[in-house]
Amino acid sequence: MVREILLGPERPRFTGRVAYRTTYPAARLGDLKLDDNCKWWGPDRHIVIYYVKPRREEIYFVTSTPEPDFEVESWSARGDLKVLCEAYAGFHPDVRAVLAACPEVHKWALVERDPLPRWGEGRAVLLGDACHPMTPYMAQGAAAAIEDAAVLSRCLAGVKADGIERALQRYELSRKERTSRIQLTSRQNTWGASGPIPHGSMGMMRGMSRSQRLENEMGSERSSTLITHHYRPSELAISAFDRGRPQRL
């Protein structure tokens, strides 16, 4: 609502891809043990899988799958498990096992927006997805919002009423370049890959952990690439602000 008031209506662009995602009890996998967090790549799709509890009691996965005819923006639309399993039929046995054990799945259209020309006006300002919505490929949407909040709180610390507008401008100047860069990099969906994934051939693994190295030694019984995947706000981005490196008015 605030974004539209400030900048007018804007329709997001559908990428032609959908995300299937869900969580379910890890016990459904039986004796299968997975890496803590990993991203399996194929030539035109990928799936991220990780445990979501310290005791590894639940599994989470999310995909990026080409489905150009699906444009429903919804967090509750159900996905077809048969269609999902068929889409990843050529992937590593671990991926196929995770999908086969899945009881139900949701899916939604992946859309994108360009970086905004400005984030605020007067005493109104945006943060998080309201000003830099990102595709999920770098898993940085929530992390960037946390960084926004940390920097915004520092900009407003000790500011009197007549200095609020300048403080909000300082916040935008301090954050806009970084978030725009992350937003555009995530859109490319090449982060974490050390090179192109060959079409019609077996992929090579990148960012290998101990178990991933074992897989590599087993040969090429796979058509997907695996990398480790990590998520967290950058302490460097926040501490850089504290050191006075971002722009000031």
C-alpha positions in Angstrom: 0.0 0.0 0.0 2.7 2.5 1.0 4.8 1.5 -1.9 2.0 2.1 -4.4 1.2 5.5 -2.9 4.8 6.6 -3.1 5.6 5.2 -6.6 2.3 4.2 -8.3 1.1 0.7 -9.3 3.6 -1.7 -10.8 2.9 -5.2 -12.2 5.7 -7.8 -11.4 7.1 -9.8 -14.3 6.4 -13.5 -14.3 9.7 -15.4 -14.9 8.1 -18.5 -16.4 9.2 -20.5 -13.4 7.5 -21.8 -10.3 8.7 -22.8 -6.8 7.5 -26.0 -5.2 8.1 -26.1 -1.5 7.1 -27.8 1.7 8.3 -29.1 5.0 7.7 -32.6 6.3 9.0 -35.0 9.0 12.5 -36.3 8.3 11.4 -39.7 9.6 9.6 -40.2 6.3 13.1 -40.6 4.7 13.9 -43.7 6.8 17.6 -44.2 7.1 18.5 -41.6 4.4 20.9 -38.9 5.8 21.2 -35.6 3.9 23.7 -32.8 4.0 22.8 -30.0 6.3 22.0 -27.7 3.4 22.6 -28.1 -0.3 21.4 -26.9 -3.7 21.1 -29.4 -6.6 21.5 -27.9 -10.1 20.2 -29.1 -13.4 20.5 -27.4 -16.8 17.3 -25.5 -16.4 16.1 -26.1 -12.8 17.3 -26.6 -9.3 16.2 -27.7 -5.8 17.4 -26.6 -2.4 17.1 -29.1 0.5 17.9 -28.7 4.2 16.9 -29.7 7.7 15.0 -27.0 9.5 15.4 -28.0 13.2 18.6 -28.6 15.2 17.6 -32.2 15.8 17.0 -32.7 12.0 13.4 -33.6 12.6 12.0 -31.8 9.6 13.0 -31.5 6.0 12.4 -28.4 3.8 12.8 -28.1 0.1 12.2 -25.4 -2.5 12.6 -25.7 -6.3 12.8 -23.4 -9.3 11.0 -25.3 -12.1 10.1 -24.1 -15.6 6.3 -23.9 -15.9 5.6 -20.9 -18.2 1.8 -21.4 -18.2 1.4 -21.1 -14.4 0.9 -17.5 -13.2 -1.0 -17.8 -9.9 0.4 -15.6 -7.2 -0.5 -17.5 -4.0 1.1 -19.0 -0.9 -1.5 -21.7 -0.6 -1.9 -23.2 -4.1 -1.3 -26.9 -4.1 1.2 -28.6 -6.4 0.9 -31.9 -8.1 3.4 -34.3 -6.7 3.4 -36.5 -9.8 4.3 -33.5 -12.0 7.0 -32.4 -9.5 8.6 -35.9 -9.3 8.6 -36.1 -13.1 10.3 -32.7 -13.4 13.3 -34.1 -11.3 13.3 -37.7 -12.5 16.8 -37.3 -13.8 18.3 -35.9 -10.6 20.4 -37.6 -8.0 18.8 -40.4 -5.9 18.8 -38.2 -2.8 16.6 -35.7 -4.5 14.3 -38.3 -5.9 14.0 -39.9 -2.4 13.1 -36.5 -0.8 10.4 -35.9 -3.4 9.1 -39.5 -3.2 8.7 -39.2 0.6 6.8 -35.8 0.3 3.2 -36.0 1.5 2.0 -32.8 -0.1 3.5 -29.7 -1.7 2.6 -26.0 -2.4 3.7 -24.0 -5.4 3.7 -20.4 -6.5 4.8 -18.3 -9.5 8.2 -16.7 -9.3 8.1 -13.1 -10.3 10.6 -10.3 -10.3 10.8 -6.5 -10.1 13.5 -4.0 -11.0 15.3 -2.0 -8.3 13.3 1.1 -7.3 14.4 4.7 -8.2 13.7 5.8 -4.6 12.6 4.3 -1.3 10.7 7.1 0.4 9.4 10.5 0.6 9.3 12.8 3.6 8.8 10.7 6.7 7.7 7.6 4.9 10.3 5.0 3.8 10.2 1.4 2.7 12.3 -1.6 3.8 12.6 -5.3 3.0 10.5 -6.8 0.3 8.6 -3.6 0.0 11.6 -1.9 -1.7 13.8 -4.7 -2.9 11.8 -7.9 -3.5 14.1 -10.6 -4.6 13.9 -14.0 -6.4 14.8 -16.7 -3.8 17.9 -17.9 -5.6 20.4 -16.4 -3.1 18.1 -16.8 -0.1 18.9 -13.2 0.9 15.4 -11.6 1.1 15.0 -11.9 4.8 18.7 -11.3 5.5 18.5 -8.0 3.5 15.4 -6.9 5.5 17.2 -7.6 8.8 20.1 -5.5 7.5 17.7 -2.7 6.6 16.2 -2.7 10.1 19.6 -2.6 11.7 20.8 0.3 9.6 17.5 2.2 9.9 17.6 1.9 13.7 21.1 3.3 13.7 20.1 6.2 11.4 17.2 7.1 13.7 19.1 6.7 17.0 19.2 10.0 18.9 17.5 11.9 16.0 15.0 14.6 16.9 11.7 15.3 15.0 13.3 17.8 12.7 16.0 15.4 11.6 13.8 12.4 10.7 13.6 13.1 7.0 17.4 13.5 6.7 17.9 10.3 8.7 15.6 8.3 6.4 17.5 9.7 3.4 20.7 8.6 4.9 19.3 5.1 5.5 18.3 4.8 1.8 21.7 6.1 0.6 23.4 3.6 2.8 21.4 0.6 1.7 20.2 1.0 -1.9 23.4 0.1 -3.8 23.9 -3.1 -1.9 20.3 -4.3 -2.0 20.1 -3.5 -5.7 23.2 -5.5 -6.4 21.9 -8.5 -4.5 18.5 -8.2 -6.2 19.9 -8.2 -9.7 22.5 -10.9 -8.9 19.8 -13.2 -7.5 17.7 -12.7 -10.6 20.5 -14.2 -12.7 20.4 -17.4 -10.7 24.1 -18.2 -11.3 25.3 -17.5 -7.8 27.2 -20.4 -6.4 27.9 -22.1 -9.7 31.5 -22.1 -10.8 30.6 -22.5 -14.5 27.9 -23.4 -16.9 26.0 -26.6 -16.3 26.2 -28.7 -19.5 23.0 -29.6 -21.2 22.5 -33.3 -22.0 25.4 -34.4 -19.8 26.2 -35.3 -16.2 26.9 -32.3 -14.0 30.0 -31.7 -11.9 29.7 -30.9 -8.2 30.9 -27.5 -6.8 31.3 -26.4 -3.3 31.6 -30.0 -2.1 31.3 -31.1 1.5 32.6 -34.4 2.8 29.7 -36.4 1.6 29.5 -34.6 -1.7 33.1 -35.6 -2.4 32.2 -39.2 -1.8 29.5 -38.8 -4.4 32.0 -37.3 -6.9 34.2 -40.3 -6.4 31.3 -42.6 -7.3 31.3 -41.3 -10.9 28.7 -39.6 -13.0 25.5 -41.4 -12.0 23.7 -38.0 -11.9 22.4 -35.2 -14.0 22.5 -32.5 -11.4 25.1 -30.4 -9.7 25.2 -29.9 -5.9 26.5 -26.9 -3.9 26.3 -26.0 -0.3 23.8 -23.3 0.5 23.9 -20.7 3.3 21.6 -18.0 4.6 22.3 -15.1 7.0 22.3 -11.4 7.2 25.8 -9.9 6.7 27.4 -8.6 9.8 29.9 -6.9 7.5 27.2 -4.8 5.9 26.0 -3.6 9.3 29.4 -3.1 10.9 30.5 -1.2 7.8 27.7 1.3 8.5 28.9 1.6 12.1 32.4 2.4 10.9 30.9 5.3 8.8 31.7 3.8 5.4 28.2 4.3 3.8 27.2 7.6 2.3 26.2 10.4 4.6 24.2 13.5 3.9 
